[in-house]
Amino acid sequence: MKVDKILNDIDEMGDAHAGSSAVNPIRDDAFEVSDDEKIELIKKDVRNILDTLGLDLEDDSIKGTPQRVAKMFVNEIFSGLHPKRKPKASVFENKYKYGEMLVEKNITVYSTCEHHLLPIVGKAHVAYISNGTVIGLSKMNRIVDYYAKRPQVQERMTMQIVQELQNALGTPDVACVIDAKHLCVNSRGIRDIESSTVTSEFGGAFKQKEVRREFLDYIKLDTSF
């Protein structure tokens, strides 16, 4: 099975898996311009690209494309760049004393490769072990979505998700695995439609082989309804 190969590859990579900087290359003045101003500027640039390609921007089908693309960039697919959209990580005291691993798996990832601005689509699997604090389940999904909604490198996104949860929960015992298809590979260049990319970040107790193995086994569980 594909999933077994993926999990074996992760085990073999171990701590030697190379990542990238966990900080997106954002300028200090990135948010001095309002979202509405950004939309107007991007709209002009998109219009210029389409015009340069020779498209008829007076055609009914395409004349609204610059506005649509600009709004999509600012309000949707790159909305995670702005810190004001960072989800509030609601955490609570672990009053029921649950001491085992909590795994949120199959979180949908829609991101954008920062090298070609093409989609990254896949699944994230996130886990933590409470040291006295728990986080709302939906917040884990929102954290994944926040870091996905920006021009990204998958390695960096994986690290950011783990670091954000570590800070929110006050524990190093957090892990994340992402398995995703990159359309910059699948739809252009080598055009390999079958390949996907797996990245992982294991913190604290998850660096122990037996704990990591337990997490990876949970990912394999069939929870279709």
N, CA, C and O of each residue as an XYZ file, in Angstrom:
900
protein
N       0.836     -1.199      0.000
C       0.000      0.000      0.000
C       0.867      1.243      0.000
O       1.959      1.264      0.568
N       0.341      2.310     -0.670
C       1.096      3.556     -0.733
C       1.378      4.109      0.661
O       2.488      4.563      0.941
N       0.360      4.069      1.543
C       0.539      4.663      2.865
C       1.636      3.952      3.644
O       2.378      4.597      4.385
N       1.754      2.625      3.491
C       2.809      1.895      4.192
C       4.185      2.337      3.711
O       5.110      2.474      4.512
N       4.326      2.561      2.392
C       5.598      3.022      1.855
C       5.935      4.404      2.402
O       7.080      4.678      2.762
N       4.925      5.273      2.460
C       5.138      6.619      2.985
C       5.623      6.561      4.431
O       6.576      7.242      4.809
N       4.951      5.740      5.229
C       5.302      5.656      6.650
C       6.690      5.054      6.832
O       7.431      5.469      7.723
N       7.049      4.081      5.999
C       8.394      3.513      6.064
C       9.440      4.556      5.678
O      10.508      4.633      6.285
N       9.116      5.365      4.653
C      10.044      6.422      4.235
C      10.266      7.425      5.356
O      11.386      7.888      5.571
N       9.195      7.758      6.070
C       9.313      8.710      7.180
C      10.215      8.138      8.268
O      11.083      8.832      8.798
N      10.001      6.865      8.597
C      10.835      6.220      9.615
C      12.303      6.246      9.205
O      13.173      6.522     10.030
N      12.581      5.960      7.936
C      13.957      5.926      7.454
C      14.594      7.314      7.449
O      15.790      7.460      7.698
N      13.772      8.339      7.159
C      14.297      9.713      7.183
C      14.680     10.116      8.599
O      15.725     10.728      8.819
N      13.821      9.764      9.563
C      14.098     10.088     10.955
C      14.400     11.557     11.150
O      13.787     12.418     10.519
N      15.360     11.844     12.038
C      15.736     13.223     12.327
C      16.614     13.819     11.240
O      16.933     15.007     11.287
N      17.011     13.009     10.258
C      17.904     13.509      9.219
C      17.160     14.254      8.118
O      17.782     14.815      7.216
N      15.803     14.262      8.191
C      15.038     14.943      7.150
C      15.331     16.434      7.190
O      15.117     17.085      8.212
N      15.817     16.974      6.082
C      16.192     18.382      6.023
C      14.972     19.254      5.804
O      14.108     18.925      4.992
N      14.896     20.357      6.519
C      13.825     21.327      6.337
C      14.378     22.653      5.873
O      15.552     22.765      5.518
N      13.521     23.658      5.879
C      13.956     24.999      5.495
C      13.667     25.945      6.645
O      13.135     25.529      7.674
N      14.015     27.224      6.479
C      13.717     28.210      7.507
C      12.231     28.235      7.785
O      11.421     28.136      6.863
N      11.862     28.367      9.058
C      10.451     28.373      9.433
C       9.845     29.764      9.348
O       8.776     30.003      9.909
N      10.502     30.678      8.665
C      10.006     32.053      8.536
C       9.808     32.375      7.064
O      10.724     32.224      6.257
N       8.600     32.821      6.720
C       8.351     33.231      5.339
C       9.088     34.531      5.036
O       9.205     35.389      5.910
N       9.584     34.688      3.815
C      10.343     35.900      3.458
C       9.415     37.095      3.233
O       9.142     37.471      2.093
N       8.932     37.689      4.327
C       8.005     38.816      4.262
C       8.740     40.099      4.647
O       9.436     40.134      5.662
N       8.591     41.146      3.847
C       9.234     42.427      4.136
C       8.626     43.092      5.367
O       7.476     42.825      5.715
N       9.399     43.959      6.027
C       8.920     44.658      7.220
C       7.752     45.592      6.910
O       6.908     45.839      7.771
N       7.704     46.108      5.686
C       6.645     47.061      5.327
C       5.467     46.386      4.625
O       4.665     47.060      3.979
N       5.358     45.079      4.743
C       4.374     44.317      3.972
C       2.934     44.734      4.247
O       2.076     44.584      3.378
N       2.654     45.251      5.432
C       1.268     45.532      5.807
C       0.996     47.025      6.002
O       0.018     47.411      6.643
N       1.876     47.857      5.440
C       1.636     49.300      5.454
C       0.598     49.698      4.410
O      -0.013     50.762      4.515
N       0.395     48.851      3.408
C      -0.614     49.063      2.376
C      -1.856     48.259      2.751
O      -1.752     47.091      3.126
N      -3.020     48.875      2.652
C      -4.271     48.186      3.009
C      -4.588     47.082      2.014
O      -4.040     47.044      0.913
N      -5.487     46.180      2.418
C      -5.902     45.099      1.527
C      -6.557     45.651      0.262
O      -6.315     45.145     -0.834
N      -7.384     46.684      0.410
C      -8.048     47.262     -0.759
C      -7.034     47.856     -1.730
O      -7.188     47.733     -2.946
N      -5.994     48.504     -1.194
C      -4.955     49.065     -2.051
C      -4.175     47.962     -2.757
O      -3.817     48.094     -3.928
N      -3.916     46.881     -2.041
C      -3.209     45.753     -2.648
C      -4.022     45.162     -3.793
O      -3.473     44.819     -4.840
N      -5.323     45.046     -3.592
C      -6.179     44.497     -4.641
C      -6.106     45.356     -5.900
O      -6.025     44.825     -7.007
N      -6.133     46.658     -5.741
C      -6.064     47.554     -6.899
C      -4.725     47.431     -7.615
O      -4.677     47.424     -8.845
N      -3.639     47.335     -6.855
C      -2.308     47.210     -7.459
C      -2.147     45.878     -8.182
O      -1.640     45.827     -9.302
N      -2.581     44.804     -7.533
C      -2.457     43.471     -8.138
C      -3.328     43.376     -9.385
O      -2.936     42.758    -10.375
N      -4.510     43.987     -9.337
C      -5.412     43.959    -10.490
C      -4.711     44.530    -11.727
O      -4.817     43.970    -12.818
N      -4.008     45.628    -11.555
C      -3.287     46.240    -12.682
C      -2.202     45.304    -13.200
O      -1.999     45.176    -14.408
N      -1.501     44.645    -12.259
C      -0.415     43.741    -12.678
C      -0.957     42.519    -13.411
O      -0.378     42.090    -14.409
N      -2.061     41.955    -12.927
C      -2.655     40.800    -13.598
C      -3.151     41.196    -14.988
O      -2.984     40.452    -15.955
N      -3.757     42.370    -15.073
C      -4.225     42.855    -16.373
C      -3.056     42.980    -17.344
O      -3.175     42.635    -18.520
N      -1.926     43.478    -16.841
C      -0.748     43.637    -17.698
C      -0.221     42.276    -18.165
O       0.195     42.135    -19.315
N      -0.238     41.273    -17.276
C       0.214     39.927    -17.660
C      -0.672     39.361    -18.763
O      -0.178     38.855    -19.770
N      -1.976     39.451    -18.567
C      -2.904     38.908    -19.561
C      -2.792     39.654    -20.890
O      -2.864     39.056    -21.964
N      -2.614     40.971    -20.794
C      -2.466     41.771    -22.013
C      -1.180     41.389    -22.743
O      -1.166     41.278    -23.969
N      -0.105     41.189    -21.987
C       1.172     40.798    -22.583
C       1.071     39.443    -23.279
O       1.722     39.215    -24.298
N       0.258     38.551    -22.731
C       0.050     37.239    -23.337
C      -0.806     37.310    -24.597
O      -0.935     36.325    -25.324
N      -1.390     38.483    -24.853
C      -2.169     38.660    -26.076
C      -3.645     38.402    -25.933
O      -4.345     38.270    -26.936
N      -4.143     38.325    -24.704
C      -5.566     38.063    -24.501
C      -6.388     39.343    -24.669
O      -5.916     40.443    -24.378
N      -7.609     39.179    -25.136
C      -8.511     40.308    -25.346
C      -9.236     40.612    -24.039
O     -10.169     39.902    -23.661
N      -8.811     41.656    -23.358
C      -9.368     41.976    -22.053
C     -10.726     42.663    -22.126
O     -11.303     43.003    -21.092
N     -11.236     42.868    -23.315
C     -12.590     43.396    -23.472
C     -13.610     42.274    -23.645
O     -14.815     42.522    -23.651
N     -13.121     41.027    -23.787
C     -14.025     39.888    -23.917
C     -14.775     39.676    -22.600
O     -14.190     39.771    -21.521
N     -16.072     39.389    -22.699
C     -16.898     39.244    -21.499
C     -16.375     38.184    -20.538
O     -16.518     38.320    -19.323
N     -15.767     37.124    -21.080
C     -15.314     36.018    -20.243
C     -14.106     36.378    -19.393
O     -13.915     35.820    -18.313
N     -13.285     37.315    -19.879
C     -11.989     37.543    -19.230
C     -11.814     38.938    -18.651
O     -10.856     39.184    -17.917
N     -12.730     39.865    -18.970
C     -12.487     41.241    -18.532
C     -12.544     41.402    -17.009
O     -11.964     42.338    -16.459
N     -13.240     40.492    -16.335
C     -13.289     40.567    -14.879
C     -12.198     39.773    -14.179
O     -12.108     39.789    -12.951
N     -11.367     39.078    -14.950
C     -10.337     38.209    -14.358
C      -9.327     38.968    -13.495
O      -9.022     38.488    -12.403
N      -8.790     40.112    -13.904
C      -7.832     40.819    -13.034
C      -8.394     41.126    -11.649
O      -7.691     40.965    -10.652
N      -9.652     41.566    -11.572
C     -10.272     41.855    -10.284
C     -10.461     40.575     -9.475
O     -10.194     40.554     -8.273
N     -10.920     39.511    -10.130
C     -11.140     38.250     -9.424
C      -9.847     37.688     -8.858
O      -9.805     37.236     -7.714
N      -8.789     37.717     -9.668
C      -7.500     37.175     -9.229
C      -6.940     37.997     -8.073
O      -6.433     37.443     -7.097
N      -7.032     39.312     -8.187
C      -6.496     40.182     -7.134
C      -7.202     39.937     -5.803
O      -6.550     39.835     -4.764
N      -8.534     39.844     -5.832
C      -9.289     39.580     -4.598
C      -8.957     38.200     -4.047
O      -8.844     38.026     -2.833
N      -8.801     37.217     -4.932
C      -8.461     35.864     -4.500
C      -7.097     35.845     -3.810
O      -6.944     35.224     -2.758
N      -6.109     36.517     -4.393
C      -4.772     36.554     -3.796
C      -4.814     37.133     -2.386
O      -4.269     36.544     -1.453
N      -5.458     38.282     -2.235
C      -5.421     39.001     -0.955
C      -6.338     38.374      0.088
O      -5.946     38.215      1.244
N      -7.555     38.018     -0.313
C      -8.562     37.584      0.660
C      -8.638     36.084      0.875
O      -9.220     35.625      1.858
N      -8.053     35.309     -0.042
C      -8.199     33.864      0.066
C      -6.853     33.134      0.090
O      -6.345     32.824      1.167
N      -6.269     32.855     -1.076
C      -5.160     31.904     -1.105
C      -3.886     32.426     -0.450
O      -3.027     31.630     -0.070
N      -3.739     33.764     -0.305
C      -2.576     34.301      0.393
C      -2.973     35.060      1.659
O      -2.207     35.880      2.165
N      -4.161     34.785      2.161
C      -4.657     35.513      3.333
C      -3.851     35.216      4.595
O      -3.847     36.017      5.529
N      -3.168     34.070      4.630
C      -2.382     33.706      5.805
C      -1.108     34.507      5.978
O      -0.405     34.341      6.975
N      -0.793     35.382      5.019
C       0.380     36.242      5.172
C       0.159     37.294      6.252
O       1.107     37.718      6.914
N      -1.092     37.714      6.429
C      -1.367     38.829      7.342
C      -1.547     38.319      8.770
O      -2.395     37.460      9.013
N      -0.762     38.836      9.719
C      -0.858     38.340     11.108
C      -2.212     38.587     11.749
O      -2.560     37.906     12.714
N      -2.986     39.539     11.245
C      -4.301     39.796     11.850
C      -5.253     38.621     11.620
O      -6.261     38.497     12.315
N      -4.938     37.762     10.651
C      -5.806     36.618     10.371
C      -5.358     35.352     11.109
O      -5.946     34.286     10.924
N      -4.349     35.464     11.921
C      -3.875     34.307     12.679
C      -4.960     33.825     13.637
O      -5.478     34.627     14.414
N      -5.319     32.548     13.607
C      -6.400     32.073     14.482
C      -5.991     32.112     15.948
O      -4.843     31.842     16.300
N      -6.952     32.453     16.785
C      -6.703     32.464     18.222
C      -6.695     31.021     18.713
O      -7.676     30.294     18.558
N      -5.593     30.624     19.296
C      -5.441     29.234     19.746
C      -6.076     29.075     21.123
O      -5.432     29.309     22.145
N      -7.342     28.674     21.138
C      -8.064     28.504     22.405
C      -7.595     27.232     23.097
O      -7.785     26.128     22.587
N      -6.980     27.396     24.264
C      -6.493     26.241     25.020
C      -7.226     26.175     26.357
O      -7.719     27.180     26.870
N      -7.282     24.962     26.903
C      -8.043     24.729     28.126
C      -7.251     23.795     29.043
O      -6.372     23.051     28.608
N      -7.598     23.866     30.318
C      -6.989     22.940     31.272
C      -7.474     21.522     30.980
O      -8.654     21.289     30.718
N      -6.546     20.598     31.032
C      -6.865     19.191     30.778
C      -7.475     18.586     32.043
O      -6.833     17.798     32.738
N      -8.728     18.966     32.333
C      -9.364     18.567     33.589
C      -9.670     17.079     33.647
O      -9.730     16.498     34.731
N      -9.866     16.455     32.482
C     -10.179     15.026     32.488
C      -8.917     14.167     32.483
O      -8.986     12.940     32.408
N      -7.767     14.830     32.565
C      -6.473     14.140     32.754
C      -6.173     13.134     31.649
O      -5.584     12.083     31.902
N      -6.582     13.459     30.423
C      -6.247     12.584     29.300
C      -4.750     12.687     29.043
O      -4.239     13.767     28.746
N      -4.050     11.567     29.155
C      -2.589     11.609     29.084
C      -1.983     10.937     27.876
O      -0.762     10.852     27.751
N      -2.837     10.455     26.980
C      -2.330      9.787     25.794
C      -2.232     10.766     24.616
O      -2.567     11.945     24.731
N      -1.776     10.251     23.515
C      -1.609     11.051     22.308
C      -2.967     11.437     21.728
O      -3.891     10.624     21.704
N      -3.085     12.675     21.262
C      -4.260     13.104     20.513
C      -3.838     13.371     19.076
O      -2.893     14.118     18.823
N      -4.545     12.754     18.142
C      -4.184     12.865     16.726
C      -5.354     13.436     15.939
O      -6.468     12.917     16.012
N      -5.107     14.495     15.192
C      -6.076     15.041     14.244
C      -5.521     14.743     12.854
O      -4.529     15.341     12.437
N      -6.157     13.823     12.142
C      -5.589     13.395     10.864
C      -6.476     13.775      9.692
O      -7.650     14.111      9.844
N      -5.865     13.707      8.514
C      -6.570     14.007      7.263
C      -7.112     15.433      7.214
O      -8.212     15.669      6.715
N      -6.342     16.371      7.730
C      -6.694     17.791      7.615
C      -6.357     18.235      6.189
O      -5.219     18.088      5.743
N      -7.331     18.769      5.488
C      -7.116     19.165      4.102
C      -6.170     20.364      4.014
O      -6.329     21.354      4.728
N      -5.191     20.253      3.130
C      -4.228     21.330      2.900
C      -4.393     21.855      1.479
O      -4.266     21.109      0.508
N      -4.677     23.145      1.373
C      -4.638     23.852      0.088
C      -3.636     24.985      0.249
O      -3.898     25.961      0.952
N      -2.496     24.851     -0.401
C      -1.479     25.885     -0.316
C      -0.989     26.226     -1.717
O      -1.537     25.747     -2.710
N       0.050     27.060     -1.791
C       0.582     27.513     -3.070
C       2.098     27.480     -3.038
O       2.721     28.062     -2.150
N       2.690     26.797     -4.011
C       4.152     26.729     -4.107
C       4.709     28.120     -4.394
O       4.274     28.778     -5.339
N       5.661     28.568     -3.593
C       6.188     29.918     -3.776
C       7.147     30.032     -4.964
O       7.561     31.135     -5.321
N       7.500     28.906     -5.571
C       8.432     28.950     -6.700
C       7.722     29.163     -8.032
O       8.257     29.822     -8.924
N       6.497     28.596     -8.174
C       5.768     28.735     -9.435
C       4.347     29.254     -9.237
O       3.612     29.432    -10.209
N       3.953     29.498     -7.983
C       2.595     29.948     -7.656
C       1.540     28.997     -8.208
O       0.512     29.418     -8.738
N       1.822     27.709     -8.069
C       0.864     26.667     -8.431
C       0.417     25.942     -7.155
O       1.131     25.965     -6.152
N      -0.755     25.301     -7.184
C      -1.308     24.712     -5.961
C      -0.485     23.561     -5.379
O       0.161     22.793     -6.092
N      -0.542     23.482     -4.058
C      -0.108     22.324     -3.272
C      -1.371     21.798     -2.600
O      -2.029     22.532     -1.863
N      -1.714     20.538     -2.844
C      -2.955     19.972     -2.323
C      -2.652     18.651     -1.632
O      -2.016     17.772     -2.214
N      -3.103     18.512     -0.396
C      -2.825     17.258      0.294
C      -3.506     17.162      1.639
O      -4.534     17.794      1.885
N      -2.912     16.355      2.510
C      -3.445     16.123      3.845
C      -2.358     16.320      4.896
O      -1.203     15.943      4.700
N      -2.760     16.923      6.022
C      -1.868     17.063      7.171
C      -2.379     16.191      8.307
O      -3.586     16.050      8.505
N      -1.450     15.611      9.045
C      -1.769     14.798     10.217
C      -0.985     15.395     11.387
O       0.242     15.483     11.345
N      -1.708     15.801     12.427
C      -1.101     16.534     13.537
C      -1.402     15.806     14.844
O      -2.496     15.272     15.030
N      -0.422     15.790     15.748
C      -0.623     15.124     17.036
C       0.111     15.877     18.134
O       1.100     16.569     17.889
N      -0.407     15.721     19.368
C       0.319     16.257     20.527
C       0.004     15.403     21.745
O      -0.979     14.663     21.774
N       0.859     15.525     22.741
C       0.659     14.878     24.040
C       0.550     15.990     25.072
O       1.479     16.780     25.241
N      -0.573     16.049     25.754
C      -0.837     17.146     26.685
C       0.078     17.083     27.915
O       0.364     16.011     28.446
N       0.522     18.257     28.343
C       1.246     18.338     29.614
C       0.420     19.115     30.633
O       0.951     19.677     31.591
N      -0.911     19.133     30.400
C      -1.819     19.844     31.289
C      -2.740     20.794     30.562
O      -3.650     21.370     31.158
N      -2.503     20.957     29.271
C      -3.306     21.876     28.457
C      -3.771     21.157     27.200
O      -3.032     20.362     26.620
N      -5.013     21.445     26.780
C      -5.535     20.908     25.532
C      -6.013     22.069     24.669
O      -6.266     23.165     25.170
N      -6.135     21.818     23.369
C      -6.554     22.853     22.428
C      -7.810     22.391     21.697
O      -7.975     21.199     21.436
N      -8.689     23.324     21.369
C      -9.889     22.980     20.624
C      -9.544     22.294     19.312
O      -8.635     22.731     18.606
N     -10.253     21.232     18.980
C      -9.911     20.444     17.789
C      -9.929     21.294     16.526
O      -9.030     21.180     15.693
N     -10.941     22.146     16.373
C     -11.032     22.947     15.151
C      -9.864     23.916     15.020
O      -9.514     24.323     13.912
N      -9.260     24.286     16.147
C      -8.128     25.216     16.095
C      -6.922     24.579     15.422
O      -6.118     25.273     14.801
N      -6.792     23.265     15.542
C      -5.697     22.583     14.862
C      -5.860     22.692     13.354
O      -4.896     22.937     12.629
N      -7.105     22.505     12.887
C      -7.386     22.671     11.457
C      -7.134     24.108     11.014
O      -6.583     24.342      9.938
N      -7.533     25.061     11.833
C      -7.382     26.475     11.471
C      -5.913     26.887     11.427
O      -5.519     27.702     10.592
N      -5.112     26.332     12.315
C      -3.679     26.629     12.303
C      -3.042     26.092     11.027
O      -2.229     26.771     10.398
N      -3.415     24.870     10.647
C      -2.909     24.308      9.385
C      -3.307     25.200      8.221
O      -2.482     25.515      7.363
N      -4.576     25.609      8.191
C      -5.074     26.428      7.085
C      -4.386     27.790      7.034
O      -4.094     28.301      5.952
N      -4.128     28.375      8.199
C      -3.484     29.692      8.264
C      -2.097     29.657      7.631
O      -1.747     30.534      6.841
N      -1.311     28.647      7.977
C       0.047     28.578      7.437
C       0.067     28.062      6.001
O       1.060     28.232      5.293
N      -1.021     27.435      5.572
C      -1.113     27.001      4.184
C      -1.457     28.160      3.260
O      -1.067     28.156      2.092
N      -2.188     29.157      3.770
C      -2.682     30.243      2.929
C      -1.621     31.324      2.730
O      -1.768     32.459      3.183
N      -0.569     30.944      2.052
C       0.520     31.866      1.716
C       1.418     31.162      0.704
O       1.372     29.935      0.608
N       2.229     31.891     -0.050
C       3.223     31.206     -0.880
C       4.123     30.396      0.051
O       4.705     30.945      0.986
N       4.238     29.089     -0.203
C       4.861     28.223      0.782
C       5.872     27.263      0.179
O       5.913     27.015     -1.026
N       6.692     26.735      1.093
C       7.522     25.557      0.889
C       7.002     24.528      1.888
O       6.823     24.854      3.062
N       6.761     23.321      1.460
C       6.097     22.350      2.332
C       6.875     22.074      3.608
O       6.287     21.913      4.677
N       8.191     22.020      3.498
C       9.002     21.793      4.705
C       8.759     22.887      5.745
O       8.589     22.613      6.933
N       8.749     24.143      5.261
C       8.551     25.271      6.174
C       7.176     25.216      6.817
O       7.041     25.424      8.022
N       6.151     24.936      6.009
C       4.790     24.864      6.525
C       4.675     23.813      7.631
O       4.031     24.053      8.653
N       5.292     22.662      7.429
C       5.260     21.594      8.439
C       5.878     22.063      9.746
O       5.336     21.806     10.821
N       7.014     22.752      9.655
C       7.683     23.269     10.845
C       6.848     24.338     11.544
O       6.767     24.362     12.772
N       6.228     25.221     10.763
C       5.430     26.303     11.345
C       4.240     25.766     12.125
O       3.922     26.270     13.202
N       3.586     24.752     11.588
C       2.434     24.162     12.279
C       2.852     23.595     13.632
O       2.185     23.819     14.642
N       3.959     22.860     13.642
C       4.453     22.278     14.891
C       4.837     23.363     15.886
O       4.465     23.289     17.057
N       5.573     24.364     15.436
C       6.023     25.422     16.337
C       4.847     26.213     16.912
O       4.863     26.587     18.085
N       3.839     26.464     16.096
C       2.664     27.201     16.575
C       1.938     26.415     17.667
O       1.533     26.987     18.678
N       1.774     25.115     17.467
C       1.105     24.294     18.474
C       1.957     24.122     19.724
O       1.425     24.069     20.833
N       3.261     24.036     19.557
C       4.142     23.959     20.725
C       4.003     25.208     21.583
O       3.938     25.122     22.809
N       3.958     26.368     20.935
C       3.822     27.626     21.675
C       2.460     27.720     22.354
O       2.365     28.166     23.498
N       1.407     27.302     21.654
C       0.056     27.401     22.210
C      -0.145     26.450     23.384
O      -0.772     26.805     24.382
N       0.395     25.234     23.254
C       0.170     24.200     24.264
C       1.212     24.199     25.377
O       1.008     23.580     26.421
N       2.324     24.888     25.155
C       3.380     24.914     26.163
C       4.075     23.588     26.337
O       4.498     23.239     27.439
N       4.198     22.833     25.235
C       4.880     21.541     25.281
C       5.637     21.311     23.981
O       5.185     21.735     22.917
N       6.790     20.640     24.054
C       7.500     20.293     22.820
C       6.916     19.072     22.124
O       7.308     18.753     21.001
N       5.972     18.377     22.784
C       5.498     17.081     22.297
C       4.415     17.232     21.229
O       3.241     16.942     21.460
N       4.842     17.692     20.064
C       3.936     17.929     18.933
C       4.571     17.336     17.678
O       5.792     17.358     17.521
N       3.735     16.806     16.786
C       4.237     16.228     15.535
C       3.299     16.580     14.396
O       2.106     16.810     14.596
N       3.866     16.619     13.191
C       3.067     16.866     11.998
C       3.677     16.131     10.812
O       4.891     16.145     10.611
N       2.817     15.492     10.034
C       3.207     14.889      8.759
C       2.280     15.443      7.688
O       1.064     15.477      7.878
N       2.840     15.879      6.566
C       2.040     16.349      5.438
C       2.398     15.534      4.209
O       3.572     15.346      3.888
N       1.365     15.053      3.527
C       1.518     14.342      2.248
C       0.741     15.131      1.215
O      -0.482     15.229      1.310
N       1.425     15.698      0.225
C       0.750     16.603     -0.705
C       1.292     16.479     -2.121
O       2.448     16.120     -2.344
N       0.420     16.789     -3.061
C       0.808     16.878     -4.467
C       1.123     18.332     -4.807
O       0.415     19.252     -4.396
N       2.199     18.515     -5.565
C       2.613     19.844     -6.013
C       2.347     19.944     -7.515
O       2.928     19.200     -8.304
N       1.480     20.854     -7.898
C       1.158     20.959     -9.320
C       2.322     21.491    -10.146
O       2.316     21.369    -11.371
N       3.324     22.083     -9.489
C       4.529     22.481    -10.232
C       5.299     21.255    -10.704
O       6.107     21.348    -11.628
N       5.052     20.102    -10.074
C       5.631     18.826    -10.507
C       4.625     18.035    -11.342
O       4.979     17.422    -12.349
N       3.350     18.063    -10.899
C       2.334     17.227    -11.526
C       1.836     17.768    -12.865
O       1.493     16.990    -13.755
N       1.794     19.093    -13.019
C       1.164     19.658    -14.218
C       2.130     20.369    -15.154
O       1.736     20.780    -16.246
N       3.385     20.522    -14.750
C       4.375     21.176    -15.613
C       5.736     20.492    -15.375
O       5.835     19.569    -14.566
N       6.768     20.945    -16.078
C       8.078     20.345    -15.881
C       8.056     18.867    -16.203
O       7.778     18.475    -17.336
N       8.350     18.042    -15.206
C       8.397     16.597    -15.402
C       7.001     16.012    -15.621
O       6.866     14.928    -16.189
N       5.955     16.729    -15.169
C       4.559     16.318    -15.325
C       4.315     14.895    -14.806
O       3.714     14.065    -15.487
N       4.786     14.640    -13.610
C       4.588     13.337    -12.967
C       3.335     13.423    -12.100
O       3.391     13.932    -10.981
N       2.214     12.932    -12.604
C       0.947     13.108    -11.907
C       0.791     12.177    -10.705
O      -0.110     12.380     -9.892
N       1.643     11.166    -10.576
C       1.500     10.197     -9.488
C       2.284     10.580     -8.232
O       1.936     10.142     -7.136
N       3.310     11.371     -8.369
C       4.194     11.621     -7.233
C       3.571     12.594     -6.241
O       2.800     13.480     -6.613
N       3.921     12.411     -4.970
C       3.536     13.351     -3.923
C       4.746     13.557     -3.015
O       5.713     12.796     -3.064
N       4.674     14.593     -2.189
C       5.784     14.952     -1.305
C       5.361     14.765      0.140
O       4.293     15.227      0.542
N       6.189     14.092      0.922
C       5.921     13.870      2.341
C       6.958     14.615      3.164
O       8.161     14.470      2.950
N       6.473     15.421      4.114
C       7.364     16.105      5.056
C       6.911     15.790      6.475
O       5.743     15.474      6.705
N       7.827     15.876      7.415
C       7.504     15.573      8.805
C       8.314     16.451      9.739
O       9.427     16.874      9.425
N       7.728     16.709     10.884
C       8.421     17.414     11.961
C       7.995     16.769     13.266
O       6.806     16.725     13.582
N       8.967     16.265     14.032
C       8.686     15.574     15.282
C       9.373     16.310     16.426
O      10.589     16.504     16.412
N       8.578     16.720     17.420
C       9.131     17.439     18.560
C       8.996     16.659     19.849
O       8.079     15.853     20.005
N       9.909     16.900     20.769
C       9.824     16.312     22.104
C       9.751     14.804     22.089
O      10.619     14.139     21.525
N       8.701     14.253     22.717
C       8.553     12.803     22.859
C       8.438     12.106     21.515
O       8.741     10.918     21.405
N       8.005     12.827     20.494
C       7.827     12.204     19.178
C       9.153     11.879     18.496
O       9.172     11.205     17.466
N      10.242     12.348     19.055
C      11.555     11.962     18.531
C      11.918     10.530     18.949
O      12.813      9.912     18.372
N      11.207     10.014     19.964
C      11.416      8.633     20.377
C      10.759      7.696     19.362
O       9.618      7.913     18.953
N      11.470      6.681     18.971
C      11.001      5.816     17.887
C       9.649      5.197     18.168
O       8.804      5.136     17.275
N       9.419      4.728     19.408
C       8.173      4.034     19.708
C       6.987      5.005     19.703
O       5.885      4.635     19.296
N       7.209      6.245     20.155
C       6.126      7.236     20.157
C       5.816      7.665     18.721
O       4.655      7.788     18.328
N       6.867      7.885     17.962
C       6.675      8.252     16.554
C       5.944      7.141     15.808
O       5.071      7.416     14.985
N       6.293      5.900     16.088
C       5.660      4.762     15.420
C       4.162      4.694     15.763
O       3.335      4.393     14.903
N       3.830      4.977     17.023
C       2.423      4.973     17.433
C       1.640      6.028     16.647
O       0.536      5.758     16.174
N       2.207      7.217     16.511
C       1.572      8.282     15.743
C       1.363      7.856     14.294
O       0.278      8.040     13.741
N       2.380      7.297     13.688
C       2.285      6.878     12.286
C       1.281      5.741     12.104
O       0.630      5.648     11.064
N       1.155      4.879     13.111
C       0.153      3.814     13.039
C      -1.267      4.387     13.095
O      -2.168      3.884     12.425
N      -1.463      5.438     13.895
C      -2.783      6.066     13.956
C      -3.188      6.621     12.584
O      -4.356      6.554     12.201
N      -2.216      7.166     11.853
C      -2.498      7.739     10.537
C      -3.067      6.675      9.597
O      -3.869      6.979      8.713
N      -2.649      5.438      9.793
C      -3.065      4.334      8.898
C      -4.490      3.866      9.167
O      -5.067      3.161      8.338
N      -5.075      4.242     10.310
C      -6.416      3.770     10.651
C      -7.429      4.233      9.617
O      -7.385      5.375      9.162
N      -8.343      3.339      9.249
C      -9.402      3.674      8.294
C     -10.581      4.261      9.070
O     -11.226      3.571      9.860
N     -10.852      5.548      8.829
C     -11.951      6.208      9.537
C     -12.976      6.754      8.548
O     -13.557      7.815      8.774
N     -13.196      6.034      7.461
C     -14.195      6.455      6.484
C     -15.594      6.213      7.054
O     -15.844      5.212      7.724
N     -16.485      7.142      6.774
C     -17.863      7.019      7.280
C     -18.845      7.037      6.122
O     -20.054      6.945      6.336
